[in-house]
């Protein structure tokens, strides 16, 4: 057969279509993102559960692992979940089960575990073949009514069974237990809360549908973590976080002072922040002790049993306990921050960030839907039973005729339906009636049951017909949940609200052990810290071709300022500078100093002291020493430079006169009061030049005279009237013997 008439069809393996790679990637990545968001990472606002947690509870419900029954191996539970509902690995399923059973991880555990389920030190749970589990009463509340058509079901991943889309949720689980998850392009982070407080807020919302977040915060003052601790976030920040659905909460360990003999004392930590592993916390404190970064602390001991007890021993008795703890809060995980991002799936399965009011409103609306569906389900069951009971009563009233029809007719069901106007269901029920049910007592019980069901039917119909009655019924359910889960050891608030605590002022130097240092900066920009205050004549070694530029005596707790030719001031912490006998480290690796700029001064800023800063174009001003510090690596722009001008100096302003010397070798002296005090800017003209610029400047005391260095000698001029003038003047030639370098030299 010629090639041109060979039938063309799809190649073996299916159809091949040309598709742009970007389109194919976008389509597949979007499918993956939606799967992660909808079916893995974000909880449902109605029951507060992710799919894996919901499937675990559903599987345990099917295994009849209620609180009154016995335990079953976790391996059996995980196997059922993985085989029927959750198409993922067993380790992820077991990890989810373990977390729901850990009292230090879940505020209200949904699973009661038997065996090793891990501990607050961070140890893992035993393998699933060794542990057992069953549901708790909280989980039972989430599942209550699930067999009464209260929620929708969908097919499992293999299509062989059904699983619930959401649980009925008679417990405010989303906020009570919180949630964490990272999806694609979004995440959720919700801390645990107190169920009693949440139920009280929900009751407020039922009674007053227009209640604001501020009204609800009267009942919910903040999170309630299972490990306790003290919440130290301000009330305003908490209110804003709940209003926007985004924010964070600072949580501190709970501690107390334990008195000893002869005035000795220790600090005992009894509660640590949520999700902080105790063993790692102790390791962190011990490491900081070894590195001498906690000079107020002498030792830490772990004396915990089932209850947390960390003993902190101070360096000496004169230390204030609050100051010691403040240093630990700043340096360790004894203080942590838990973020709030209430990004959840709403009732229509759309992810969005909700406020506290919206979350509680969504939960109550879900309870309303569950109530209506459960009521309709019960009404349908009552209607079916009443239909059967009415058939029975007809049979009792006409018992002889019914018996005759059954004995003599070939098709008694049809005859009964025609003779007594029965439905098919009633006729079938009569035919299936046992002989023992024909006694007189049975007839009386049927009438009582009929009356009871008729009364219940009227009540339920009234409930369906009245929205007020429905919300009253929901209010009673919420009140029952508050009484059951909001009091006693389980319901009492564990996290103290400490937003009104007074602030403790701690100098950051308390973190650092104080010791003398000599800071050395070379001409090529290598900086190092040598132990002790070295004498001026002490020999210092540098790389070949390098030499000393600046030497400064300081303490390890000090901060140093580096002023450079780009007009910026950089701040260095003395304790962070490289130590040892080596060459040190390039300054440009510590701060963002461009290669074309060089260091003009290195000094310690003195509180209350002022400095003169000036540029090569003759402009300058005074600045407070505190304004020269900057925590950023990029430094702080002090002088605003124009054109080719560069910063020329930064010198202490101690005195009443300013001496300015130009490249033209003209000297001008004027009162320091003529200079403005600024925080940033170009400054004012110190001296006027026809050609060139400023060579040097200094502030000095007129009573002591103007001094300059000439070789190894120092000269002083006290008769200064010749050079006195006003700022921005031209000046006159300096005294005889002034250095040709045009520098004061000191």
Secondary structure, DSSP 8 states (H G I E B T S, - for coil): --GGGS-----TTS------HHHHHHHHHHHHHHHHIIIIIS-BTTT---HHHHHHHHHHHHTT--TTS--EEHHHHHHHIIIII--S-HHHHHHHHHHHH-TTT-SS-SEEEES----TT------TTT-EEEE-HHHHHHHTTTTTT-S-EEE-TTSSSEEESS---SS-HHHHH-EEEE-SS-EEEE----HHHHHHHHHHHHH-TT--HHHHHTT--S---TT--EE---HHHHHHHHHHSEEEEEEE-EEEEEE-GGG-EEEEEEE--TT--HHHHHHHHHHHHHTT--TTEEEEEE--SSS--EEEEESSTTS-HHHHHHHHHHHSTTEEEEEEE-EEE-TTS-EEE--HHHHHHHHHHHHHHHHHHHHHHHHHHHHHHHHHHHHHHHHHHTHHHHHHHHHH-TTHHHHHHHHHT--HHHHHHHHT--GGGGSHHHHHHHHHHHHHHHHHHHHHHHHHH-HHHHHHHHHHHHHHHHHHHSSHHHHS--SEE-TT-------GGGGS---EEEEEEETTSEEEEEES---TT------TT--EEEEEEEETT-EEEEEETTSEEEEEEGGGS-BSSS--EEHHHHS---TT--EEEEE---TT-EEEEEETTSEEEEEEGGGG---STT-EE-B---TT--EEEEEE--SSEEEEEETT-EEEEEEGGGS-B-SSB--EESS--SSS-EEEEEEE-TTT-EEEEETTEEEEE---GGGB--TT---EE--TT--TT-----
